[in-house]
Amino acid sequence: MSEKTRILVVDDQTVVREGLVLLLELLPGLDVAGACGDGEQAVAMVAELGPDVVLMDLRMPRMDGVEATRRIKEARPDVEIVVLTTYADDESIFAALRAGARGYLTKDAGADEIARAVAAVRGGAAQLDPAVQRRLVEAVATGDRPGRPGRDGLPDGLTRREAEVLALIARGRSNAEIAGDLFISEATVKTHINNLFAKANLRDRAQAVGYAFRHGLAG
């Protein structure tokens, strides 16, 4: 019988973490080596337990999943990371992949998808949620890179979509109206707003309006 793949589960929500442990223990070929609730614990437990794959949340206290991924890969490049998160926005995707994650799934993934992702990264391949794959292809095609100037020369590394959202904010549109204008969900609008506020160091919509006009992005 082939050796089982040993998994470390990392998620700050107890009910999610315990649910994943129960789910993974039912899947053939997998063995849960341990579980923890933040990035600092994850780094320590990888050093202690030596799992084959870490199933990593992104938004956690003390140390987020991106930094934990980076530190784990620096110390143990043989350990593979599969991100399992609620967030599939540009910033999260690129940050996690740059840190060394080889898999990226959203939390609506089923047991079969998780098992396929684990098997893929163990075999040296990548496994990305279809929505994430589409976003990466779009980013390569348009030149959008979170944290870098886009090909359109947008300030502070804003993506074109974030600039579109900013322009609509400057026109006084609500989140619901922006979602309707761009044919995206309100949750996606909020994600774009959070990202552009962080990149441009903005505190509120009033500052965003001023920023938009200063940079000629008010539409």
Phi, psi and omega in degrees: 000134181291152181291141180285151174278126183268127187245138168251126181260127182233113178201135185281347178268117186303315184294323178292314181300312181293325177295320178295319178301313179299317180297311184295326180293342178273346184273134180294143175085359181242146178224122180281113181281332181176178180208149179206174190244006175202170185295323179298315177298322181299314180300315180295319183288329175297317178297324184280317190259337180058053178290164176278322184222140173250127174267108197246124169284164180257309186269105183217157178287165177068303176213125183282173185292330179294311180295321178298318177300314181301315182290321178296315182292329177293317183278323185224077182299343179282345179276127181266148181242127171245117177283133175229105192216164174284338192262127175233033178278165185305312186299315181295316182300305184295319181298316181294317181291322176296327181287342176124003177295142179251347177230149180213109180236151172267162189287001172269007177294143178272175181301319181297320180295318179297315180299319179295319180296317179298314180296321181296310183292328176294332179270006177090007180257177175251155177220112183239143173306141181306322179295324178292319177301315180298319181294322178295317178298317179298318182295318178296319182293324185264347182083008178287129175220113178305135179086358178231157174296135176283173182293342178273005177070030180290146183289152172057025177072019179298142172279166180297324178295318178297323177294324177296316178297318179300317180298322180288325173300317181296336178272004176084016182282143176281169178301319180296319180292321178297317178302317178294320180296322186259000179059045176230171181280159176297326178297321178293321176301313180300321178297315178298319180295314178301318181294314183289327175297318180293316181295319184265002179058050181255144181263328186206179184292328179298315177296323180297321178298313179299318179298317180299317181289322180298325184258011177067032183249015185278356176084000000 
